[in-house]
Amino acid sequence: VQLVESGGGSVQPGGSLRLSCVASGFTFIFSLYEMNWYRQAPGKERELVAAISSSGGRIRYADSVKGRFTISRDNAKNTVYLQMNSLTPEDTAVYYCKCNIGARGYWGQGTQVTVSS
């Protein structure tokens, strides 16, 4: 399984970004698995930002991003998205997507998000 994130960048406080994560693999069936977005800020532990069930019917968010971030997925495109609005400097981090298949977690390489004025 390969996960490739994109969409990161530098924005001013209050700005928006949309992250994408495309999944691929010879026998990987994207629509079967929950997908997650994590982030890791400098000097901090990696934390779960948002998660979406295989069908998209169940979604959860970290308290710090509720009301500002929206996770979604397009199973036809093997892609999960993270729409981030009202960004603050505290959102600065490397953002990763993750898929758990059984006991194994698969991570993307991450995409940097920097929020500063």
C-alpha positions in Angstrom: 0.0 0.0 0.0 1.3 3.4 -0.9 -0.1 6.7 0.4 0.8 10.0 -1.2 -0.2 13.3 0.4 -0.3 16.6 -1.3 -1.7 20.1 -0.9 0.4 21.5 1.9 2.0 24.9 1.8 2.4 28.2 3.6 -0.6 30.3 4.4 -1.5 33.3 6.6 -3.6 32.9 9.8 -7.2 32.6 8.8 -6.4 31.0 5.5 -7.4 27.6 4.1 -5.7 24.6 2.6 -7.0 21.3 1.2 -4.9 18.3 1.6 -5.3 15.1 -0.5 -4.0 11.6 0.0 -4.1 9.1 -2.8 -3.9 5.4 -2.0 -2.7 2.7 -4.2 -1.6 -0.9 -4.1 -2.0 -4.0 -6.3 -4.5 -5.7 -4.0 -5.6 -2.8 -2.0 -9.3 -2.0 -1.9 -9.5 1.6 -0.6 -13.2 1.5 0.1 -12.8 -1.2 2.7 -10.8 0.8 5.2 -11.0 3.7 7.6 -8.6 6.5 6.7 -7.0 8.9 9.1 -5.2 12.2 9.1 -2.5 12.8 11.7 -0.2 15.7 12.2 3.1 16.2 14.0 4.4 19.6 15.1 8.0 20.3 15.9 8.9 18.9 19.3 5.4 17.3 19.8 4.0 13.8 19.4 2.1 12.8 16.4 -1.7 13.3 17.0 -4.9 12.1 15.3 -6.6 15.0 13.6 -9.5 13.3 11.8 -10.8 9.9 10.9 -13.4 8.7 8.4 -14.9 5.3 8.1 -14.8 3.2 5.0 -18.2 4.4 3.7 -17.8 7.9 5.1 -20.7 7.5 7.4 -18.7 7.9 10.6 -16.3 10.8 11.2 -14.5 12.0 14.2 -12.2 15.0 14.8 -9.7 16.1 17.4 -11.3 18.8 19.6 -8.7 21.3 18.4 -9.9 21.2 14.8 -13.7 20.7 15.2 -15.7 23.2 13.3 -12.6 24.2 11.2 -11.5 21.0 9.4 -13.5 18.6 7.3 -12.5 15.1 6.3 -14.0 13.5 3.3 -13.3 10.7 0.8 -13.9 9.7 -2.7 -13.7 5.9 -3.0 -13.9 6.0 -6.7 -10.6 8.0 -6.7 -9.0 6.2 -3.8 -8.5 9.6 -2.2 -9.1 11.1 1.2 -9.2 14.9 1.7 -8.7 17.2 4.6 -10.2 20.7 4.1 -8.7 23.1 6.6 -10.2 26.5 7.3 -9.5 29.3 9.7 -5.9 28.1 10.1 -3.9 29.3 13.0 -0.1 29.1 13.7 -0.9 26.2 16.1 -1.9 24.1 13.0 1.6 24.3 11.7 2.8 20.7 11.4 3.6 17.9 9.0 0.3 16.2 8.1 0.2 12.5 7.4 -2.5 10.2 6.2 -2.7 6.7 7.6 -4.5 3.5 6.8 -4.7 0.5 9.2 -5.0 -2.9 7.6 -5.2 -5.5 10.3 -2.4 -4.9 12.8 -0.3 -2.9 10.4 -0.5 0.8 9.8 0.5 2.4 6.5 1.7 6.0 6.4 2.3 8.5 3.7 5.4 10.6 3.6 3.7 13.7 4.9 3.0 17.2 3.7 4.2 20.3 5.4 1.6 22.9 6.5 3.0 26.3 7.8 0.7 29.0 9.1 2.4 32.3 9.8 2.0 36.0 9.1 
